[in-house]
Amino acid sequence: MWVNPEEVLLANALWVTERANPYFILQRRKGHGGDGGGGGLAGLLVGTLDVVLDSSARVAPYRILYQAPDSLVYWTIACGCSRKEITEHWEWLEQNLLQTLSIFENENDINTFVRGKIQGIIAEYNKINGIKEDDDTEKFKEAIVKFHKLFGMPEEEKLVNYYSCSYWKGKVPRQGWVYLSINHLCFYSFLMGREAKLVIRWVDITQLEKNATLLFPDMIKVSTRSSQHFFSVFLNISETFKLMEQLANIAMRQLLDNEGFEQDRSLPKLKKKSPKKVSALKRDLDARAKSERYRALFRLPKDEKLDGHTDCTLWTPFNKMHILGQMFVSTNYICFTSKEENLCSLIIPLREVTIVEKADSSSVLPSPLSISTKNRMTFLFANLKDRDFLVQRISDFLQQTTLKIYLEKNISGSYISSDDEVFTRSSSLISGSPHKSLSSESEGERQFNLNDNGIPTATQALMTMYRQRSPEEFNPKLAKEFLKEQAWKIHFAEYGQGVCMYRTEKTRDLVLKGIPENMRGELWLLFSGAINEMATHPGYYEDLVEKSMGKYNLATEEIERDLHRSLPEHPAFQNEMGIAALRRVLTAYAFRNPNIGYCQAMNIVTSVLLLYAKEEEAFWLLVALCERMLPDYYNTRVVGALVDQGVFEELARDYVPQLYDCMQDLGVISTISLSWFLTLFLSVMPFESAVVVVDCFFCEGIKVIFQLALAVLDTNVDKLLICKDDGEAMTVLGRYLDSVTNKDSTLPPIPHLHSLLSDDVEPYPEVDIFRLIKSSYE
């Protein structure tokens, strides 16, 4: 193939000249071909050198050089994998260029003409084949050719990247190159005449591990159903291993969804002169992985794509500090998370933003940026490296969001139409010290102070008033519920309320103590991110309900069968009103996502969501649960739950090792993963206790379920060790979970299904749900 002219210093080192004329030389790499002069020990050494050093010659054993008369400089203008290919290029040069070059008198003119002609041929070829100039570097293109030739891969097989490494075949290391494509992991080595090839499909890999041994601190172990392979001596083992993991996951996704990989063309590309020498596909995969981590971190909709992130500081008025962290910007959100885990995080939807202001830098606040929202909160960021570029990106996204809201005629507050109104370039916002309103004491701090026990003294005063008002009717449970409500109201006064609230460790601590009954739905929507999807899809649920009414398929039949056994012990589902609401939510979701449709356990979870949220809110909570928080849990194969079953086995081996072998023999873990994980303990624990688990789950995600399951096993180690079969073990665990109580609950006692079926005479000692959760976190 023709290549952009590249200067060659030593034209004859390790090469044999086969043809020559006054302007061009055709050469063959030593060790290739059979015309003599290239075989023997020299050929073996050259072949080995090419593989180990990754020289471009290892890809193309033939090349054509251009040299102007009386010049010592040579230029590579073409390379080829076969004699036929390079001969065609040579003949074209002789027929089309050789006569023309003789008419030039100046050496510079000849150089300019030859280089321009070759670049024109390459540009025309790229145009015809739809290849963008910045898609791949020349070196990577050569690697693609080598990959397809060595392993006999079809043209549609896409190479992602390749890395130098050693492959251990028995006890002998083979230095070579590992090639990572969409469907295969391949290795090639050529050392002293001995060739080694390895081709493994990603779908055949059962385990990927990054191990450390005494001899090799960095080693990757690739296990298949029939063998194990070891790779070491990587220049960048972390990047290689992450890419391997990602490609293996994509292969698994293909098996599950029966869909091929598609490059995400909406992801940002590198600039033409970018210093990064990676393939376009590798960039797409990197961008995709970053977006996935971003969405998971902030519970954002699954179509949200990260645009970029930067280090910065955030002024936090609740403790009057500048917190170091990272700002993330995407099409519809600005997010922040602190470097110190759980210290503070923030989610600002652009639909809530009213003004973005940048001010003059000062010694206290270099490059400050202020963002104000509709609920009158102001967020102050500083130490931004490229503030002007960042402001421009936010401006572009904000205009798109504002236009979208305007077109949907769903405007709340005043409509901002021009750039000048959206972005006020204020120099008086900050002048050497934090903004006055930010440095002053917040309303919550003025009104409430905490005593030594961490209980708000103002709330204690309210509590005393509550006792004095009706001492003969004093209800400790209602009193405690009242205290919780006041604690959350104080929290909202200090940290903000709604989607733009500062989320801190104190927020989590309040959740672990139990969310008040009348705030549960609001906070579930907030923590799960469902509030964002509901706000950006007005009318979507009603349309789904209307379209799905009267339609029947396998999913609707299964829904009808399970409606009356979703939460039969709860009064809300003992009448047609509750049953009808449950039917509409489940059927609407089945029509939204036919790949999942309906799965058993969805009815139990959805019935609980409906107790604390309106129908539309319950629907979006179910979307968040099935598609983002527990992906692949609710389908016919419950793949997500089975994957987490494997994760739970690893955790059990680490945290309850004395019980691990026993559980493997009894087969307890598989039962746990399907009944505990799928229903978030709702099917195995009294309702008033299980909803506290759901509180923690929406706040912190699946790790809560892992922690709680481990804590339950750890508490029952002694009893489980003497169990003879899985039935006896599940009876022990079932009795324990039946005894988990929530003494703070203001709900009327609801008999739990398991306790009704139990024939045990002797009552099990009560276990407090809040102590159990605290134990699981410790």
N, C-alpha and C positions, 0 to 999 in steps of 0.2 A: 504494500500500500504506500501511497505517497505520504510523506511526512513533512512538517514544517522544517525548512532548512536549519540544521543545527551544526555548530562548529565542531570539528574533530581535530584533536591535537596530534595524535599518533595514528596515521592512516593504515600502517601495515602491521601494527602490533597485534598478534594473535589472528591475523587475517591473511587469506591467500587471494591474490588478484587473478581473476579469470579472464576478464576482457578490459580493454582500455582504448580510449581515443584522446584527442587533445583536450577534451573538456570533462569527460566522465570516466569513472572506473567502476566496474562491477566486481564485488568481492564476496568470498565465501568464508565463513567462520571455520577455523581449524577444528577438526573433529566431526565435521558434517560432510556428507557427500562421499563419493568413492573414487575420485579422480587422482588420488595420491596427494601427498603433501600435507594431509590434515589428519591422518590416523595415528596409530601408535600411542606412545605415552603422552606426547604433546597434546594430541586430541583429547585423551582422557582428562588431562589436567585442565585444559580449557573448558571442557564440558562441566567439570566439577566447580571450577572458578565461576562460571556463569550462573550456576544454580545458587551457590553460596552467597555471591556478591550481588545477585539480582541485576546483572548488567542487562541493558536493553538487547544485547546480542543473543541472550538465551531465548528471546522470543523470536527474533528474526535471524536465521542463520545466513541470510543473503542480504546484501545492501548495495546501494549505488551512491557513490560520492561524486560531488562536483568540485572541480578545481580550475580556477582561471589560469591561463598561461603565465608563467614566471611568478606564480604565487605559491607560498608555502602553506596556505590555509586550505583545508578541505571542509566540505559541507555535506552532511548526510541529507539526501533528498528523497530516498525511497528505501523500503525494506520489504522483505518477503519471507514467507515460511517455506516456499517451495521454489524449485528452479524454474518451473513454468511461469509462476507469478512474476518473478523478478525479470525473466527474459522478456515478457510482454512489456514491462516498463522500459527496459533497455531499448527494445525495438521502437517503441513510441518516441523516445528521446532522439534516436538516430534519424527517424523519418521526419520529425516535426521541429526539432530544435537545432540540430547540428549545423545545417546549412545556414540557418538564420544567424547563429552566433558569429559566423565568420565575417559578417559585414560590420560588426561593431569594432571600433578602433580603441575605445577606452575600457580598461579593466573594470572600473566602477559601473559602467553602463551594462557590461555583461553580467556582473553580479546582481545588479538591480533587476535586470530582465529575467534571469533564471529564477531568482527567488520569488519575484512577482508572479511568474508563470505557474510555479509549483503551488504557491498559496492560492492562486485562482482556481486551479484544478481541485484542490482540497475543499475550497469554499463551495464550488459547484456540486461536488459530491455530497457535501453536508446538506446543501439545500435540497437536492433531489431526494435524499434519504431522511430528511427531517431531523438532522442532528444539529443541536444548538452548540455554538462555539464553546460555551462554558460548561457543557455537560460533563465531560471527562478530560483529564490530561492525556497527553500522548503516551506517557508511561502506563497509565491505566488502560488505555485502549490496547496497548501491546499485551498487557496482562490478560485482557479479555480474550484476545486471539489465542494466546498460549493456553488458557484455561479450556477453551472449546476444543483445541487441537489435541491436547494431552489426554483429556478424559472423554473425548468423543461426545461432548455435550451438544444438544440441539441449540440453534441460534436463539430461540426464545428463552433459554435458561439464563437468568440475569446474575452476573457476578456482582457481589456487594463490596467485598474488599479482600485483600490478601495480606498475609503476615509471615515474616521470617520466623522459623522455630525449629526445634528438634523433635522428631518423632521416634519413640522408643519401640523398636521392633525386637522383642525379647529383651536382652540386656545390652543391645547395641543401639546407640543414638544415630539417627539419620538426619543430618542437617538439610533443610529444604524449605518449602513454602506451603502454608496451609491456605487454601482458597475457600472462601465462604460465599455461597450463592444462595438464592432463595430456597432451593430444594435440597442442596447437598453440602456436605463438608468434605473437601478433597485435600489430599496431601501429595506432593511430588518431590522426589529427591533423585539426584544423579551424582553419585560419588564414585570416582575412579572406575567408570564403566558399568557400575551396578545401579540399576534403576529401581526405585520403590514408588509404588502408587497405592493410594487408598481412597476409596469413594464410599461415603456413608450418607444415606438419606436422613434428613432431620426427623422424619416420622418414625424411623427405626431406633432413634436414640431414646433410652429409658431414663438416663440420668446424666447431668452435667455437674461436675464438681471442680472447684478450685482448691487444690490441696497444697499443703506445704510439708516437705520432707526435709530431713537433715541435709541430704545431698543437694536437693533442688528446692529452694524456698518458694518458687512459683511454678506450679505444674497444673495442667488442666487434664482431668480424667473424663473421658467420654465412654459411657457404657451403652451397649446395645443389648438386645435380648440374648445374643450368643457370644459376645466378646467385650473386651475392654481395651481402650487405646489411651496412651499417655503422650502428652505434648508438653514441652518445656522450653526454656530459654527464649521467652518472648521479650521484645523491646518494650511493649506496652500490654501487659497481661490483662489489666483491668478492662481496657477498651475491647480487647479480643473476646474476653469472657462475656462481657455485657452484650456484644453483638451476637455471639453464639446463643445466649439465652433468648434474645429477642427473636432470632430466626427460628429457633426450636419452638417458641411459643406461637409464632405465626403458622408454622407447620401444623401444630396441634389445632389451631383455630380453623385451618383449612379442612382438617378431618371432621371437625364438629359442624362447621357451617357449609361445607362443600363449596366454598367460594375461593377463587384464586386471589393472590395478593395483587393489589392495585396501588400504584404509586399515588400519593396524595399530592396532586398538582397544585393545590391551593396553598401548600406550605411554602414558606419563603425560600428562595434560591440564593446561593452565594453570588457575589458580584463577579464580573468577568475577571478582574485582577485579584481575586481573593488568594491569599497565600496558602489556603488549605488545599491539599492535593488528595481529595477523596472523591469517590464516585457520586454522581447525582442521586443514585439509589441509596447510598449510605447516608447522605445528607437527609433524604426523606425519612429514613428509618430513625435517625437521631432526633429529628424534629418531632416525629410521631411519638417517640419514647418520652421526650421532654413534655409534650402536651399531655400525655397520659398521666405522668407524675403530677403535673400541675393540676389537672382536673381532680385527681384523687385527693390531693392535699387540701384543696379548698371546696370539695364536693360540688363541682360545677357541671353544667350540662355536658353530655358526651360529645357534642359537636363543637365545643369551645376549643380554639387552637391558640396556643401560646405564641405571642409575637416576640417577646423578649423579656429579659430580667436584668436587674442591676442592683448593686449594693447601695444601701442608703441608711439613714437613721429616721426614726419616727418619734415625734414628741408625744408622750403619753401623759395627758393631764391628770389621770388618776393617781400617778405617783411622781409626777413632775420630773420625768427622766427622758433622755434621748436614747432610744433603744436601737442597737445595731441590728440590721437584718437585710432582707432582700425585697425589692418591689418587683412584682410580676405584672405585665401588661398584656392583655389579649383584646380581642375585638369588642367584648362587652363588659369587661371587668378590669379593675385595678386591685391587686391583692398584695398583702404584706405578711411576711412571717419573720419572727426574730431568729437570730443565729442561735440563741440559747433556747432549747426546746421548751415549748409550752409557756414561754414568758408572755408572748402576745402575738396574735394573728388578727388579720383584718381583711374583710371582703367588701369592696365598694363597687356595686353595679353602676355602670355608666348611666343607666336610666335614672339613677338617683342623684347624679351630679348636677349641680347648678352653675358653679363657678370654679375655674382653675386659675390660680394666680401665681405668678413667679415674681420674686422680689430681688432686690440687690443683695449680693452676698455680704456677709459680715464675718468677723473672727469667730463669733459664737455659732452662727448658722451659715456655713458656706453653701451656696447654690440651693436656697430654699424653694419649696413648691407647696402651695396651700390648695387643698381641695375641699370645697364646701358642698353639702348635700341638702336635699329637700327638707330633711328633718332637723335642719339647723345645726348639724355637726360640722366641725372643721378639723381637717387632718393636715398636720404639718410634717412634710418630709424634707430632709436636708442631706448634704453630702452626696448629691447626685452628680455623677461623673460627666454625663452628657445631657444636661438639663434641656437645652434648646431642642435637640433631636427628640427627646422624650416628650416634651410638651407638644411638638408637632404631631407625633404619633397619636397621643391622647386626643388632640384636636381633631384629627382625621376620624378616629373611631367615634368620638363624641358627636360629630356632625352626622355620621351614619345612624347612630342611635337616636338622635333627636329627630331626624327625618323619618325614621321608622315609626317612632311614637306618634309623630304628627300624622303620618299617613294612616295609621290605625285609629286615629281619632280617639286616642285613649290617654289624653294629656292630663297630668295632674300638676297644678301650679302653672306658672307663666311659661310661655313658649319663647325660647331664645333662638333667634334666627340668624344672627351674623357672628362672624369670628370675633369681632371686637367686643360683643356682648358676652360671648362664651368665655373668652380669655382676656381678663383685665390685667394689663401689664402694670402692676402696682409697685411703685418703689417705696411707698410709705408703709407697706404691710409689716416689714421687719426692718429694724434699723439698729443692729447691734445687740438686740435682746429679743427673747420670744414675744410673740403677740400677747397683748395685755390680757385678752380673754382666755388665752391658753395658760398663762402663768398664774392667773388668779385662781382661787379655790373654787372647785366645782360645787354645784348646788348640793349634790349628795354629801360632800365633805362638810359643808356648812351645817347641814341639818342633822347629820348622824355621826356618832362616834362609837367605836367599838370598845367594850370593856375587856377585862383580862380573859374572859372566857370566849371571846369572839362573838358575843351576842350583842346586837345593836341596842344601846341604852334607850334610844327613843322607842324602839320596838318593845322593850321591857315596860316602858311607861304605858304604851298602848295596851300591853298585855294586862297590866294592873287595872287599867280602866275597864277592860273586857271582863275581868273577874268581878270587879265591884258592881258592874252593871247588872249581872244576873248570877250571883254566887250560888244560888240553889240549883241552877240549871247548868252549872259549869261542866263542859265536856272537854276532857284533856286532849282528845284527838282533834276536835275542831280548833282548840287553842293552838296545838302544834301546827296544824295546817295554816292557821292565821299567821303564825310566826314565819313559816316558810314563805308565804306570800309577801310579807313585809320585807324579808331578806332579799327576795328577787326584785322588789320595787326599789330598794336601796341600791341594789346592783345596777339596775337600769339607770338610776339617777347618776351614778358615777361613771358607768362604762358605756352608756347609750343603750337604746332599745331598737330592735329590728335588725335587718340584715347587715347594717353598717356598724353593729356593736363591736367594741373591743373585746376579743375573746382571749381570756387569760386563764391561768391556773385556778383562780378564784371561781371563774365560771364553771369549770369542771368540778370543783369541790362542792358547789351548790347542787349540781346535777346528781352527784353521788349521794347526797343527802335526801334525794327524792324531789321531783318536780311537783309543785302543787297541782291538784286535779284540774283547776280551771285555767292553768297556763300550759298544760301538757301539749295540747294540739299546736298551739302557737310556737312553742320551742322545738317540737319535733320537726315542724316545717322549716324552721330556721337552721337547725343543726344538720339536717339531712340535705339541705340545698334545694328541697322541693319547692320552696317559696320562689326561687328564681325561675324555675321552669313554668310554674303556674302564672307568674307575672308576665312572662314573655309569650304565653300561649292563651290569650283570653278567648273564651268560647270554644276551645278545642274539646274539652270534655263533653259539653252539651252536644256538639256535632257528632262525637263518637257514639254517645248514647242513642241519638236519633237514628244514626246509620245502622246500629247493631240491633235495634228493637225489632222483634219478629223474625230475626235471622237465626237459623239453627245449624249447628255443625257438631262435631265431636266434642269440642270445648264446652259449648253451651249445655250439652247433655251431661257432661261431668260436673259442671257447675250446679245444675239443678239437683243432681244426686247428692251433692255435699252441702247445699245451703242450710238444711235443717240440722246438720251435725257440726256446724262451725264453732259455735260457742253456746251450746244448748242450755247450759246452766245459767246464762245471763238473761235477765228479763227483757233486755232490748231485742233479743232475737227469738222471743217467744210469741211475737206477733208479726203480721204481714208487712208492717211498715219497715221494720228493721231488716227483714228478709229481702224485701224489694230493693232497698238501698244497697245491700250486699250484692244482690244479683246484678244491678246496674254497673257497679264498680268493676266487678270481676269480668262481666261480659265486655264492657268497654275496653278493659285492658287486653282481653283476648283478641279483640279486633285491632287494637293498636299494634300488638306484637304477636302475629300469628306463629312466629318461630317458637315462642314459648306457649302461647295459647293459655292453657290453664294447667296448673300442677297442684296436686294435693299438698296441703300445708298453706297454700296461698289464701284459702278461705279462712283459716284460723287467724292468720296475721291480719288480713283485711278487716275481719270483724272487730278486732281490737282497735285498728286505726279509726274505724267508723265511730267508736265510742267517744273519741276525743277530738275528732275533726269532722268538718262538713264533707259531703260526698265528693266534691271536686278536690278538696284538700287530701282526702283519703286516697283518691285516685293517684295524685301526684306523689304522695308518700309511697304508694305501691310501685310507681315507676322508679323512684329513687332506690327503693329496696331491691327490685328485681334486676335493674339494668346497671346500677352503679355500685351500690354497697355490697350486694351479694350476687355478683355476676355469675351466670350459669348454674345457680342453685335451683331455680324453678323451671325445669324442663323435664322431659320424659326420662332423661338419663342422669339427672341431678349431678352433672359433672363437677360443678363447683363445690358441692358438699363432699363429693368423693375426694377431690383434690385436698380440701381442708381436712378431711379425715387423715390423709397421709401426713399433712403438716402437724396435726394433733398427735399422731403417733410419735413423730420426732420430738415434739415438746414433752410428751409423757415420758419418753425414754430419758430426757434430760432432767425433768423436774420431779418425777415420781419413779425413779429407776427400780425401786424394790417391788413396784407393782406392775412394771412393764411386761415382763415375761408372763405373768399370771393373766393379764388382760389379753395378751396375744392368744394364749391357749383357750380362754373363755370366749373370745370373739366379741368382747364388750364394746370395743371402740367403734366398730361399724354401726352398731345400734345407737350409740351415743351421737355420732355425727349426723345421722338422719333424723332422729327425734329431737335432740336438743338444739342442733344448729339450724335446721330448717324452720323451726317454729320459734326460735329465740327464747326457748324455755317455756313458752306459753302453754304448750301441751303437757308439760310434766311438772309444773309448779303452780300453786294457787294463784289465781288471777291477780289479786292485789299485790302479790310479791313479784310476779313475772313482769308487770308493767314497769317496775323500777329497773329491771334488767333492760327493757326496751328503751327507757330513758337514757341509760348509759350507752347502749348500742348506737342510738342516733347521734350521740355526742362524740363518741370515740371510735365507732366502727367495730369490725369483727373481732378485734383483739380482746374486747370485753367478754365475748362468748368463750374464746380460748381460755382466758384467765379464770373465768368462773367455773368452767368444766374441770380445769386442773385443780382448783380449790376444792371442789366437791370430791374429786378422787382422793386428794391428799387427806381430807378429813375422814374418809371411809377406808383408808388403807387396811387397817387391821381386820375389818369385817370382810373385805373383798378377798383378802389372802386365804381365808378359810372356805370360800365358796367352791362348790364342786362343779357347777355348770353355769352357763350364761343366764339361765332363768333365775337362779338363786342370786347371782350378782346384780341383775337388773331389779330384782325385788328389793335388795338392800338399798340401791341407789334411788329407786322409786319411793320407798318409805321415807328416806332422808329428804328428798325434794318435796314430798307432800307436807313435811313438817316445817318448811320454810315459811315464816309468817312476816307480815308487815303490820306491826302494832300501831303505826301512824295512820293507816288507811282509814278514811272516813266513809268508805263504801260499805254497804250492807254485806254481811258475810255471804259469799257465794260458794256452795259446796263444790269441791273439785272432783272431777270425774274419776281420777285415780283413787282418791280417798273413798269414794262411794263404792268402788269395786273391791277395795282391800278388805280382807277378812281377818286382819290382825286385831287381836283383842287388846293387847298392851299398847297404849299410845306412845308414839315416838317423841323424845324430848324436842321442844320447839327450837327452831334455829332462826335468829333474827336476820332478815334479808340485808340490812345495812351493814351488819357485822360481817356477813358472808362476802359482800362486795368489797368491803375494806380489806378483808383477808386476801381476796383475789388480787387486789392491787399491790399488796405487800409481797 
